[in-house]
Amino acid sequence: ATGRLARQDGGDASADYQRARQDAEAGGFFAGDAAGVGDEAFCTGRSDTGSFGILVRAGGDLAYVSLLDAAALEDGALQTNENGVVVSPETCAQAGAVALAMLR
């Protein structure tokens, strides 16, 4: 997999997380909550480039990881959620592991 990583240390991480979640919901790329990852986390659906991501808040920090995972695209592991968003639970889990490592 290849991808993009971003981390925000400090600021108002809780408000920034909520704003990003609302933007994801309004923009049609909210793929669902990711339980057990940080204090709060949600996955993002497939982007125009075919990547999937996760935004994780842990305490006062945020991490966003977006991965382009060719294996997930090839093995038929993609799903469509109730809102019609194409999701990859496998890629979201991988991105979540990377995000948690970034937040340590």
Helices and strands as residue ranges (DSSP letters): E 2-9, H 13-27, E 30-33, E 40-44, E 52-58, E 61-68, H 70-74, E 79-80, E 86-87, H 89-102
